[in-house]
């Protein structure tokens, strides 16, 4: 199960708080769907976080999603 993002500070606006809490407590049975949901949350939260870390996290997550999709497509072709 993917844990919710831990934030160091309080949300500055109600909209930001809602975005932070939007990720469902229950996760999808498919890890790819979970990762895509997490990516959407990180992208939405990125403007409200400081520094380069959000961009790095988003890039890692995008690469992981692309790799899983590529591996699944290759597996389907072999089947």
N, C-alpha and C positions, 0 to 999 in steps of 0.2 A: 504494500500500500504506500502510496506517495504521501509524505507528510506535507502539511501546509507550510508555506514559506514563513520563516520566523523573521519578524521585522524588529529593528532596533529601536524605532521610535513610534510614537502614536501617529495615526493617520491625521493628515492636516485638514482634510475635508471629509464630509459624509460620503461623497462619491468615491474617494480613495478607500475608505473603510469598507464600502460595499464591494469594491473590486477585490480587495484583499480576502473577503469572506466568500466570494462567489464560487470558488473551487469547491465542488461537492466533497463531503466527507467520505462518501462511498466512491470507489473507483471502478472503472470499467474492467471487465475480465481481460481485455486486450491491452497489453502494455503500450502499444502504439497509440491507442486512443488516450490513455493516461498522459503520455508524453506530449501529445498535441494539446491537451487541455492545460497542462502545466506551461507549455510554450505560450499559449494565449494569455495566461495569467501574467507571466513574466513580461511579455510585450506591453500589456496594459499598465503594469506597474512601473516599467522602466523610466518614464518621464519623471516619476516622483521619487526615484532613488538617485543617490549621488554617486559620482565616480564612474569608472569604466566597468566595474563588476557586472552590472546588468547586461551590458552588451556582450561581454565574454560568456556569461551564463546562457544567453539567448543563442549565441553562435554554437556553443557546445551542444545544446539541446537540438538545434536544427540539424547539426551534423549527425547526431544519434538517430534522429527520425529518418533522415535520408538513408543512412546505413541500413537500418532495419527494413525500410521499404525496398531498398536495392537487394538485400539478401532474400527477402520474401519473394520478390519478383523472380530472382534466379532459381529459387527453390520450386516455384510454380512451373517454370520452363523445363526443369529437369523431371518433373512428375509426369 
